[in-house]
Amino acid sequence: MKNLFSDIPATLSDELIETISSHGNVRVERIISHGHASEEGFWYDQDEDEFVLLLQGEAKLEFEDGATHLKPGDYLTIKAHRKHRVKWTTPEQPSIWLAIHL
């Protein structure tokens, strides 16, 4: 048994992305951000849908057509090839995400 809130590094130079389960075309990731944001001009453009749930912290996701501010418990599905980026995550505490790629 594991816990999503355990083994969180005290400092991170880059966002931490860990695959915690996968089966067939489904991949589940734990993502830890601590004041991280996507590089200026960088956009994710993924081949699969991604369900994202923010468990701790806060984050701002930017899309080509707007942005959204996420707080703990907020979730959304990002459709395949919908370009997006992480605009901001809380610097005071880690932001912990659960991402499911379908």
Biopython code that builds the backbone (N, CA, C, O; Angstrom):
import numpy as np
from Bio.PDB.StructureBuilder import StructureBuilder

atoms = [
    (1, "MET", "N", (0.846, -1.174, 0.000)),
    (1, "MET", "CA", (0.000, 0.000, 0.000)),
    (1, "MET", "C", (0.893, 1.238, 0.000)),
    (1, "MET", "O", (1.954, 1.252, 0.623)),
    (2, "LYS", "N", (0.450, 2.269, -0.704)),
    (2, "LYS", "CA", (1.172, 3.535, -0.773)),
    (2, "LYS", "C", (0.207, 4.662, -0.431)),
    (2, "LYS", "O", (-1.004, 4.453, -0.352)),
    (3, "ASN", "N", (0.754, 5.862, -0.230)),
    (3, "ASN", "CA", (-0.054, 7.028, 0.095)),
    (3, "ASN", "C", (0.400, 8.182, -0.799)),
    (3, "ASN", "O", (1.596, 8.456, -0.898)),
    (4, "LEU", "N", (-0.553, 8.861, -1.453)),
    (4, "LEU", "CA", (-0.226, 9.956, -2.363)),
    (4, "LEU", "C", (0.470, 11.124, -1.661)),
    (4, "LEU", "O", (1.167, 11.908, -2.304)),
    (5, "PHE", "N", (0.280, 11.241, -0.337)),
    (5, "PHE", "CA", (0.845, 12.363, 0.405)),
    (5, "PHE", "C", (2.163, 12.018, 1.104)),
    (5, "PHE", "O", (2.690, 12.838, 1.855)),
    (6, "SER", "N", (2.696, 10.832, 0.872)),
    (6, "SER", "CA", (3.959, 10.457, 1.515)),
    (6, "SER", "C", (5.117, 10.598, 0.529)),
    (6, "SER", "O", (4.920, 10.693, -0.683)),
    (7, "ASP", "N", (6.312, 10.607, 1.078)),
    (7, "ASP", "CA", (7.543, 10.676, 0.283)),
    (7, "ASP", "C", (7.576, 11.883, -0.651)),
    (7, "ASP", "O", (7.936, 11.762, -1.821)),
    (8, "ILE", "N", (7.200, 13.035, -0.130)),
    (8, "ILE", "CA", (7.248, 14.268, -0.906)),
    (8, "ILE", "C", (8.580, 14.959, -0.611)),
    (8, "ILE", "O", (8.854, 15.306, 0.538)),
    (9, "PRO", "N", (9.402, 15.159, -1.630)),
    (9, "PRO", "CA", (10.699, 15.806, -1.407)),
    (9, "PRO", "C", (10.528, 17.222, -0.841)),
    (9, "PRO", "O", (9.576, 17.922, -1.184)),
    (10, "ALA", "N", (11.450, 17.630, 0.019)),
    (10, "ALA", "CA", (11.395, 18.963, 0.627)),
    (10, "ALA", "C", (11.632, 20.052, -0.411)),
    (10, "ALA", "O", (11.043, 21.130, -0.327)),
    (11, "THR", "N", (12.486, 19.779, -1.379)),
    (11, "THR", "CA", (12.740, 20.736, -2.459)),
    (11, "THR", "C", (12.734, 19.995, -3.791)),
    (11, "THR", "O", (13.100, 18.823, -3.877)),
    (12, "LEU", "N", (12.315, 20.702, -4.810)),
    (12, "LEU", "CA", (12.282, 20.130, -6.160)),
    (12, "LEU", "C", (12.820, 21.156, -7.143)),
    (12, "LEU", "O", (12.347, 22.292, -7.173)),
    (13, "SER", "N", (13.799, 20.771, -7.941)),
    (13, "SER", "CA", (14.283, 21.690, -8.967)),
    (13, "SER", "C", (13.314, 21.710, -10.153)),
    (13, "SER", "O", (13.158, 22.734, -10.818)),
    (14, "ASP", "N", (12.669, 20.576, -10.410)),
    (14, "ASP", "CA", (11.674, 20.457, -11.474)),
    (14, "ASP", "C", (10.434, 19.787, -10.901)),
    (14, "ASP", "O", (10.482, 19.137, -9.857)),
    (15, "GLU", "N", (9.333, 19.958, -11.600)),
    (15, "GLU", "CA", (8.107, 19.269, -11.229)),
    (15, "GLU", "C", (8.380, 17.760, -11.224)),
    (15, "GLU", "O", (9.095, 17.254, -12.090)),
    (16, "LEU", "N", (7.815, 17.052, -10.258)),
    (16, "LEU", "CA", (8.005, 15.603, -10.130)),
    (16, "LEU", "C", (6.786, 14.895, -10.707)),
    (16, "LEU", "O", (5.665, 15.112, -10.248)),
    (17, "ILE", "N", (7.000, 14.055, -11.702)),
    (17, "ILE", "CA", (5.920, 13.291, -12.329)),
    (17, "ILE", "C", (6.248, 11.819, -12.187)),
    (17, "ILE", "O", (7.258, 11.341, -12.706)),
    (18, "GLU", "N", (5.373, 11.092, -11.468)),
    (18, "GLU", "CA", (5.583, 9.668, -11.218)),
    (18, "GLU", "C", (4.389, 8.879, -11.739)),
    (18, "GLU", "O", (3.245, 9.190, -11.405)),
    (19, "THR", "N", (4.644, 7.869, -12.548)),
    (19, "THR", "CA", (3.578, 6.955, -12.947)),
    (19, "THR", "C", (3.359, 5.997, -11.784)),
    (19, "THR", "O", (4.270, 5.269, -11.391)),
    (20, "ILE", "N", (2.144, 6.000, -11.234)),
    (20, "ILE", "CA", (1.868, 5.139, -10.081)),
    (20, "ILE", "C", (1.071, 3.895, -10.471)),
    (20, "ILE", "O", (0.981, 2.946, -9.692)),
    (21, "SER", "N", (0.492, 3.897, -11.679)),
    (21, "SER", "CA", (-0.209, 2.725, -12.183)),
    (21, "SER", "C", (-0.423, 2.884, -13.675)),
    (21, "SER", "O", (-0.581, 3.998, -14.174)),
    (22, "SER", "N", (-0.428, 1.773, -14.381)),
    (22, "SER", "CA", (-0.744, 1.813, -15.809)),
    (22, "SER", "C", (-1.281, 0.457, -16.228)),
    (22, "SER", "O", (-0.902, -0.586, -15.695)),
    (23, "HIS", "N", (-2.170, 0.510, -17.195)),
    (23, "HIS", "CA", (-2.738, -0.713, -17.743)),
    (23, "HIS", "C", (-3.298, -0.388, -19.118)),
    (23, "HIS", "O", (-4.176, 0.464, -19.253)),
    (24, "GLY", "N", (-2.795, -1.061, -20.126)),
    (24, "GLY", "CA", (-3.262, -0.789, -21.483)),
    (24, "GLY", "C", (-3.034, 0.662, -21.849)),
    (24, "GLY", "O", (-1.908, 1.155, -21.779)),
    (25, "ASN", "N", (-4.103, 1.355, -22.242)),
    (25, "ASN", "CA", (-4.015, 2.755, -22.657)),
    (25, "ASN", "C", (-4.257, 3.734, -21.514)),
    (25, "ASN", "O", (-4.391, 4.933, -21.755)),
    (26, "VAL", "N", (-4.314, 3.247, -20.275)),
    (26, "VAL", "CA", (-4.577, 4.107, -19.120)),
    (26, "VAL", "C", (-3.305, 4.242, -18.289)),
    (26, "VAL", "O", (-2.655, 3.247, -17.967)),
    (27, "ARG", "N", (-2.957, 5.480, -17.946)),
    (27, "ARG", "CA", (-1.782, 5.759, -17.107)),
    (27, "ARG", "C", (-2.197, 6.720, -16.006)),
    (27, "ARG", "O", (-2.822, 7.745, -16.277)),
    (28, "VAL", "N", (-1.849, 6.392, -14.749)),
    (28, "VAL", "CA", (-2.170, 7.237, -13.596)),
    (28, "VAL", "C", (-0.863, 7.802, -13.062)),
    (28, "VAL", "O", (0.095, 7.070, -12.817)),
    (29, "GLU", "N", (-0.843, 9.145, -12.885)),
    (29, "GLU", "CA", (0.364, 9.812, -12.422)),
    (29, "GLU", "C", (0.094, 10.615, -11.159)),
    (29, "GLU", "O", (-0.993, 11.161, -10.970)),
    (30, "ARG", "N", (1.106, 10.675, -10.297)),
    (30, "ARG", "CA", (1.133, 11.643, -9.204)),
    (30, "ARG", "C", (2.107, 12.721, -9.651)),
    (30, "ARG", "O", (3.250, 12.435, -10.009)),
    (31, "ILE", "N", (1.642, 13.960, -9.626)),
    (31, "ILE", "CA", (2.479, 15.088, -10.020)),
    (31, "ILE", "C", (2.618, 16.016, -8.819)),
    (31, "ILE", "O", (1.631, 16.359, -8.169)),
    (32, "ILE", "N", (3.850, 16.417, -8.533)),
    (32, "ILE", "CA", (4.103, 17.343, -7.433)),
    (32, "ILE", "C", (4.775, 18.586, -7.996)),
    (32, "ILE", "O", (5.838, 18.515, -8.614)),
    (33, "SER", "N", (4.133, 19.728, -7.768)),
    (33, "SER", "CA", (4.653, 21.024, -8.183)),
    (33, "SER", "C", (4.872, 21.850, -6.914)),
    (33, "SER", "O", (4.101, 21.745, -5.960)),
    (34, "HIS", "N", (5.893, 22.647, -6.908)),
    (34, "HIS", "CA", (6.163, 23.499, -5.746)),
    (34, "HIS", "C", (6.677, 24.838, -6.264)),
    (34, "HIS", "O", (7.880, 25.097, -6.277)),
    (35, "GLY", "N", (5.741, 25.680, -6.688)),
    (35, "GLY", "CA", (6.121, 26.945, -7.294)),
    (35, "GLY", "C", (6.556, 26.805, -8.742)),
    (35, "GLY", "O", (7.176, 27.712, -9.297)),
    (36, "HIS", "N", (6.234, 25.671, -9.357)),
    (36, "HIS", "CA", (6.642, 25.431, -10.739)),
    (36, "HIS", "C", (5.602, 25.950, -11.729)),
    (36, "HIS", "O", (4.427, 26.114, -11.402)),
    (37, "ALA", "N", (6.064, 26.198, -12.926)),
    (37, "ALA", "CA", (5.207, 26.600, -14.044)),
    (37, "ALA", "C", (5.867, 26.103, -15.323)),
    (37, "ALA", "O", (7.075, 25.871, -15.369)),
    (38, "SER", "N", (5.052, 25.947, -16.358)),
    (38, "SER", "CA", (5.605, 25.557, -17.656)),
    (38, "SER", "C", (6.515, 26.667, -18.177)),
    (38, "SER", "O", (6.308, 27.844, -17.883)),
    (39, "GLU", "N", (7.517, 26.275, -18.950)),
    (39, "GLU", "CA", (8.399, 27.260, -19.577)),
    (39, "GLU", "C", (7.593, 28.192, -20.448)),
    (39, "GLU", "O", (6.623, 27.777, -21.083)),
    (40, "GLU", "N", (7.983, 29.435, -20.483)),
    (40, "GLU", "CA", (7.298, 30.419, -21.324)),
    (40, "GLU", "C", (7.282, 29.920, -22.767)),
    (40, "GLU", "O", (8.314, 29.529, -23.312)),
    (41, "GLY", "N", (6.107, 29.940, -23.370)),
    (41, "GLY", "CA", (5.961, 29.512, -24.756)),
    (41, "GLY", "C", (5.743, 28.018, -24.938)),
    (41, "GLY", "O", (5.434, 27.572, -26.043)),
    (42, "PHE", "N", (5.901, 27.221, -23.854)),
    (42, "PHE", "CA", (5.695, 25.770, -23.948)),
    (42, "PHE", "C", (4.222, 25.431, -23.746)),
    (42, "PHE", "O", (3.573, 25.976, -22.853)),
    (43, "TRP", "N", (3.694, 24.530, -24.577)),
    (43, "TRP", "CA", (2.317, 24.049, -24.447)),
    (43, "TRP", "C", (2.306, 22.531, -24.508)),
    (43, "TRP", "O", (2.953, 21.936, -25.370)),
    (44, "TYR", "N", (1.565, 21.896, -23.586)),
    (44, "TYR", "CA", (1.304, 20.464, -23.706)),
    (44, "TYR", "C", (0.308, 20.280, -24.839)),
    (44, "TYR", "O", (-0.667, 21.025, -24.937)),
    (45, "ASP", "N", (0.542, 19.297, -25.693)),
    (45, "ASP", "CA", (-0.360, 18.940, -26.788)),
    (45, "ASP", "C", (-0.357, 17.418, -26.840)),
    (45, "ASP", "O", (0.403, 16.814, -27.597)),
    (46, "GLN", "N", (-1.206, 16.808, -26.033)),
    (46, "GLN", "CA", (-1.165, 15.367, -25.789)),
    (46, "GLN", "C", (-2.114, 14.604, -26.708)),
    (46, "GLN", "O", (-3.147, 15.117, -27.136)),
    (47, "ASP", "N", (-1.730, 13.370, -26.994)),
    (47, "ASP", "CA", (-2.521, 12.498, -27.870)),
    (47, "ASP", "C", (-3.725, 11.881, -27.173)),
    (47, "ASP", "O", (-4.620, 11.354, -27.834)),
    (48, "GLU", "N", (-3.757, 11.940, -25.834)),
    (48, "GLU", "CA", (-4.850, 11.324, -25.091)),
    (48, "GLU", "C", (-5.550, 12.344, -24.199)),
    (48, "GLU", "O", (-4.988, 13.392, -23.882)),
    (49, "ASP", "N", (-6.791, 12.025, -23.793)),
    (49, "ASP", "CA", (-7.486, 12.845, -22.813)),
    (49, "ASP", "C", (-6.761, 12.715, -21.475)),
    (49, "ASP", "O", (-6.135, 11.694, -21.194)),
    (50, "GLU", "N", (-6.853, 13.763, -20.654)),
    (50, "GLU", "CA", (-6.231, 13.741, -19.329)),
    (50, "GLU", "C", (-7.227, 14.264, -18.300)),
    (50, "GLU", "O", (-7.688, 15.402, -18.389)),
    (51, "PHE", "N", (-7.552, 13.424, -17.326)),
    (51, "PHE", "CA", (-8.360, 13.829, -16.181)),
    (51, "PHE", "C", (-7.395, 14.302, -15.116)),
    (51, "PHE", "O", (-6.462, 13.580, -14.766)),
    (52, "VAL", "N", (-7.603, 15.516, -14.589)),
    (52, "VAL", "CA", (-6.698, 16.100, -13.600)),
    (52, "VAL", "C", (-7.497, 16.456, -12.348)),
    (52, "VAL", "O", (-8.538, 17.108, -12.435)),
    (53, "LEU", "N", (-7.010, 16.029, -11.190)),
    (53, "LEU", "CA", (-7.603, 16.337, -9.893)),
    (53, "LEU", "C", (-6.516, 16.959, -9.027)),
    (53, "LEU", "O", (-5.462, 16.359, -8.817)),
    (54, "LEU", "N", (-6.776, 18.165, -8.523)),
    (54, "LEU", "CA", (-5.818, 18.804, -7.622)),
    (54, "LEU", "C", (-6.176, 18.418, -6.195)),
    (54, "LEU", "O", (-7.277, 18.705, -5.725)),
    (55, "LEU", "N", (-5.248, 17.769, -5.511)),
    (55, "LEU", "CA", (-5.487, 17.271, -4.156)),
    (55, "LEU", "C", (-5.040, 18.255, -3.077)),
    (55, "LEU", "O", (-5.652, 18.336, -2.013)),
    (56, "GLN", "N", (-3.975, 18.999, -3.353)),
    (56, "GLN", "CA", (-3.406, 19.924, -2.366)),
    (56, "GLN", "C", (-2.776, 21.091, -3.094)),
    (56, "GLN", "O", (-2.311, 20.941, -4.224)),
    (57, "GLY", "N", (-2.756, 22.263, -2.454)),
    (57, "GLY", "CA", (-2.159, 23.445, -3.046)),
    (57, "GLY", "C", (-3.139, 24.154, -3.967)),
    (57, "GLY", "O", (-4.346, 23.919, -3.906)),
    (58, "GLU", "N", (-2.619, 25.010, -4.805)),
    (58, "GLU", "CA", (-3.419, 25.725, -5.812)),
    (58, "GLU", "C", (-2.606, 25.790, -7.089)),
    (58, "GLU", "O", (-1.379, 25.701, -7.073)),
    (59, "ALA", "N", (-3.316, 25.947, -8.195)),
    (59, "ALA", "CA", (-2.642, 26.019, -9.487)),
    (59, "ALA", "C", (-3.492, 26.804, -10.469)),
    (59, "ALA", "O", (-4.712, 26.893, -10.332)),
    (60, "LYS", "N", (-2.824, 27.367, -11.454)),
    (60, "LYS", "CA", (-3.515, 28.009, -12.568)),
    (60, "LYS", "C", (-3.091, 27.298, -13.836)),
    (60, "LYS", "O", (-1.904, 27.204, -14.148)),
    (61, "LEU", "N", (-4.086, 26.794, -14.569)),
    (61, "LEU", "CA", (-3.843, 26.192, -15.866)),
    (61, "LEU", "C", (-4.258, 27.186, -16.929)),
    (61, "LEU", "O", (-5.299, 27.834, -16.821)),
    (62, "GLU", "N", (-3.437, 27.299, -17.956)),
    (62, "GLU", "CA", (-3.736, 28.205, -19.052)),
    (62, "GLU", "C", (-4.016, 27.391, -20.309)),
    (62, "GLU", "O", (-3.320, 26.423, -20.615)),
    (63, "PHE", "N", (-5.048, 27.806, -21.022)),
    (63, "PHE", "CA", (-5.421, 27.208, -22.291)),
    (63, "PHE", "C", (-5.330, 28.295, -23.350)),
    (63, "PHE", "O", (-5.227, 29.476, -23.021)),
    (64, "GLU", "N", (-5.367, 27.911, -24.601)),
    (64, "GLU", "CA", (-5.303, 28.917, -25.667)),
    (64, "GLU", "C", (-6.490, 29.870, -25.612)),
    (64, "GLU", "O", (-6.399, 31.007, -26.075)),
    (65, "ASP", "N", (-7.610, 29.406, -25.044)),
    (65, "ASP", "CA", (-8.821, 30.228, -24.998)),
    (65, "ASP", "C", (-9.176, 30.734, -23.601)),
    (65, "ASP", "O", (-10.309, 31.159, -23.376)),
    (66, "GLY", "N", (-8.227, 30.697, -22.656)),
    (66, "GLY", "CA", (-8.507, 31.199, -21.314)),
    (66, "GLY", "C", (-7.709, 30.450, -20.264)),
    (66, "GLY", "O", (-6.801, 29.683, -20.583)),
    (67, "ALA", "N", (-8.059, 30.683, -19.007)),
    (67, "ALA", "CA", (-7.341, 30.065, -17.894)),
    (67, "ALA", "C", (-8.327, 29.652, -16.814)),
    (67, "ALA", "O", (-9.467, 30.116, -16.785)),
    (68, "THR", "N", (-7.876, 28.772, -15.926)),
    (68, "THR", "CA", (-8.693, 28.356, -14.799)),
    (68, "THR", "C", (-7.814, 28.243, -13.563)),
    (68, "THR", "O", (-6.654, 27.840, -13.647)),
    (69, "HIS", "N", (-8.376, 28.601, -12.416)),
    (69, "HIS", "CA", (-7.688, 28.545, -11.126)),
    (69, "HIS", "C", (-8.225, 27.333, -10.374)),
    (69, "HIS", "O", (-9.426, 27.234, -10.123)),
    (70, "LEU", "N", (-7.339, 26.418, -10.017)),
    (70, "LEU", "CA", (-7.726, 25.196, -9.323)),
    (70, "LEU", "C", (-7.367, 25.269, -7.848)),
    (70, "LEU", "O", (-6.296, 25.749, -7.475)),
    (71, "LYS", "N", (-8.280, 24.785, -7.019)),
    (71, "LYS", "CA", (-8.078, 24.658, -5.576)),
    (71, "LYS", "C", (-8.284, 23.196, -5.207)),
    (71, "LYS", "O", (-8.790, 22.430, -6.028)),
    (72, "PRO", "N", (-7.906, 22.781, -3.992)),
    (72, "PRO", "CA", (-8.044, 21.376, -3.627)),
    (72, "PRO", "C", (-9.465, 20.846, -3.882)),
    (72, "PRO", "O", (-10.464, 21.453, -3.496)),
    (73, "GLY", "N", (-9.502, 19.704, -4.541)),
    (73, "GLY", "CA", (-10.764, 19.057, -4.869)),
    (73, "GLY", "C", (-11.274, 19.389, -6.258)),
    (73, "GLY", "O", (-12.171, 18.714, -6.764)),
    (74, "ASP", "N", (-10.713, 20.426, -6.890)),
    (74, "ASP", "CA", (-11.139, 20.785, -8.247)),
    (74, "ASP", "C", (-10.577, 19.788, -9.249)),
    (74, "ASP", "O", (-9.450, 19.313, -9.108)),
    (75, "TYR", "N", (-11.374, 19.481, -10.257)),
    (75, "TYR", "CA", (-10.928, 18.563, -11.302)),
    (75, "TYR", "C", (-11.520, 18.957, -12.636)),
    (75, "TYR", "O", (-12.525, 19.665, -12.707)),
    (76, "LEU", "N", (-10.877, 18.484, -13.696)),
    (76, "LEU", "CA", (-11.355, 18.719, -15.046)),
    (76, "LEU", "C", (-10.754, 17.679, -15.977)),
    (76, "LEU", "O", (-9.766, 17.023, -15.649)),
    (77, "THR", "N", (-11.369, 17.544, -17.138)),
    (77, "THR", "CA", (-10.836, 16.675, -18.177)),
    (77, "THR", "C", (-10.339, 17.563, -19.308)),
    (77, "THR", "O", (-11.067, 18.413, -19.821)),
    (78, "ILE", "N", (-9.100, 17.348, -19.678)),
    (78, "ILE", "CA", (-8.492, 18.081, -20.782)),
    (78, "ILE", "C", (-8.512, 17.149, -21.992)),
    (78, "ILE", "O", (-7.845, 16.115, -22.000)),
    (79, "LYS", "N", (-9.261, 17.513, -22.984)),
    (79, "LYS", "CA", (-9.395, 16.682, -24.186)),
    (79, "LYS", "C", (-8.067, 16.589, -24.938)),
    (79, "LYS", "O", (-7.242, 17.501, -24.876)),
    (80, "ALA", "N", (-7.875, 15.481, -25.645)),
    (80, "ALA", "CA", (-6.677, 15.280, -26.454)),
    (80, "ALA", "C", (-6.479, 16.469, -27.386)),
    (80, "ALA", "O", (-7.432, 16.971, -27.982)),
    (81, "HIS", "N", (-5.250, 16.907, -27.502)),
    (81, "HIS", "CA", (-4.802, 17.993, -28.373)),
    (81, "HIS", "C", (-5.344, 19.373, -27.993)),
    (81, "HIS", "O", (-5.237, 20.317, -28.776)),
    (82, "ARG", "N", (-5.929, 19.494, -26.788)),
    (82, "ARG", "CA", (-6.266, 20.836, -26.296)),
    (82, "ARG", "C", (-5.000, 21.383, -25.637)),
    (82, "ARG", "O", (-4.604, 20.927, -24.565)),
    (83, "LYS", "N", (-4.390, 22.335, -26.267)),
    (83, "LYS", "CA", (-3.120, 22.863, -25.769)),
    (83, "LYS", "C", (-3.338, 23.534, -24.419)),
    (83, "LYS", "O", (-4.291, 24.288, -24.221)),
    (84, "HIS", "N", (-2.412, 23.232, -23.483)),
    (84, "HIS", "CA", (-2.494, 23.796, -22.141)),
    (84, "HIS", "C", (-1.100, 23.870, -21.534)),
    (84, "HIS", "O", (-0.148, 23.250, -22.009)),
    (85, "ARG", "N", (-1.020, 24.655, -20.465)),
    (85, "ARG", "CA", (0.241, 24.798, -19.750)),
    (85, "ARG", "C", (-0.045, 25.138, -18.301)),
    (85, "ARG", "O", (-1.126, 25.626, -17.970)),
    (86, "VAL", "N", (0.927, 24.878, -17.436)),
    (86, "VAL", "CA", (0.810, 25.257, -16.029)),
    (86, "VAL", "C", (1.331, 26.685, -15.919)),
    (86, "VAL", "O", (2.513, 26.944, -16.146)),
    (87, "LYS", "N", (0.450, 27.594, -15.574)),
    (87, "LYS", "CA", (0.802, 29.016, -15.468)),
    (87, "LYS", "C", (1.451, 29.333, -14.123)),
    (87, "LYS", "O", (2.353, 30.167, -14.041)),
    (88, "TRP", "N", (0.972, 28.641, -13.041)),
    (88, "TRP", "CA", (1.434, 28.958, -11.680)),
    (88, "TRP", "C", (1.023, 27.843, -10.729)),
    (88, "TRP", "O", (-0.041, 27.245, -10.892)),
    (89, "THR", "N", (1.861, 27.563, -9.741)),
    (89, "THR", "CA", (1.504, 26.693, -8.616)),
    (89, "THR", "C", (2.004, 27.340, -7.332)),
    (89, "THR", "O", (2.961, 28.114, -7.354)),
    (90, "THR", "N", (1.360, 27.024, -6.218)),
    (90, "THR", "CA", (1.695, 27.657, -4.947)),
    (90, "THR", "C", (3.166, 27.421, -4.571)),
    (90, "THR", "O", (3.651, 26.290, -4.610)),
    (91, "PRO", "N", (3.859, 28.494, -4.210)),
    (91, "PRO", "CA", (5.243, 28.340, -3.776)),
    (91, "PRO", "C", (5.365, 27.983, -2.289)),
    (91, "PRO", "O", (6.412, 27.503, -1.855)),
    (92, "GLU", "N", (4.287, 28.217, -1.495)),
    (92, "GLU", "CA", (4.355, 27.992, -0.047)),
    (92, "GLU", "C", (4.235, 26.520, 0.336)),
    (92, "GLU", "O", (4.720, 26.109, 1.390)),
    (93, "GLN", "N", (3.601, 25.737, -0.506)),
    (93, "GLN", "CA", (3.412, 24.323, -0.208)),
    (93, "GLN", "C", (3.348, 23.560, -1.528)),
    (93, "GLN", "O", (3.042, 24.141, -2.568)),
    (94, "PRO", "N", (3.635, 22.270, -1.487)),
    (94, "PRO", "CA", (3.531, 21.493, -2.717)),
    (94, "PRO", "C", (2.082, 21.428, -3.207)),
    (94, "PRO", "O", (1.144, 21.327, -2.416)),
    (95, "SER", "N", (1.930, 21.489, -4.511)),
    (95, "SER", "CA", (0.646, 21.189, -5.139)),
    (95, "SER", "C", (0.728, 19.739, -5.584)),
    (95, "SER", "O", (1.654, 19.353, -6.297)),
    (96, "ILE", "N", (-0.240, 18.941, -5.165)),
    (96, "ILE", "CA", (-0.245, 17.519, -5.484)),
    (96, "ILE", "C", (-1.425, 17.236, -6.408)),
    (96, "ILE", "O", (-2.577, 17.524, -6.082)),
    (97, "TRP", "N", (-1.111, 16.672, -7.556)),
    (97, "TRP", "CA", (-2.086, 16.378, -8.591)),
    (97, "TRP", "C", (-2.218, 14.871, -8.773)),
    (97, "TRP", "O", (-1.263, 14.126, -8.555)),
    (98, "LEU", "N", (-3.394, 14.433, -9.169)),
    (98, "LEU", "CA", (-3.600, 13.081, -9.656)),
    (98, "LEU", "C", (-4.041, 13.245, -11.101)),
    (98, "LEU", "O", (-5.057, 13.885, -11.370)),
    (99, "ALA", "N", (-3.292, 12.678, -12.026)),
    (99, "ALA", "CA", (-3.598, 12.803, -13.447)),
    (99, "ALA", "C", (-3.818, 11.407, -14.016)),
    (99, "ALA", "O", (-3.019, 10.496, -13.800)),
    (100, "ILE", "N", (-4.912, 11.259, -14.743)),
    (100, "ILE", "CA", (-5.229, 9.984, -15.388)),
    (100, "ILE", "C", (-5.300, 10.234, -16.887)),
    (100, "ILE", "O", (-6.138, 11.000, -17.364)),
    (101, "HIS", "N", (-4.415, 9.583, -17.617)),
    (101, "HIS", "CA", (-4.357, 9.704, -19.081)),
    (101, "HIS", "C", (-5.151, 8.553, -19.673)),
    (101, "HIS", "O", (-4.902, 7.388, -19.363)),
    (102, "LEU", "N", (-6.121, 8.894, -20.538)),
    (102, "LEU", "CA", (-7.020, 7.885, -21.111)),
    (102, "LEU", "C", (-6.852, 7.832, -22.624)),
    (102, "LEU", "O", (-7.522, 7.045, -23.293)),
]
sb = StructureBuilder()
sb.init_structure("model")
sb.init_model(0)
sb.init_chain("A")
sb.init_seg("    ")
for serial, (resi, resn, name, xyz) in enumerate(atoms, 1):
    if name == "N":
        sb.init_residue(resn, " ", resi, " ")
    sb.init_atom(name, np.array(xyz, "f"), 0.0, 1.0, " ", f" {name:<3s}", serial, name[0])
structure = sb.get_structure()
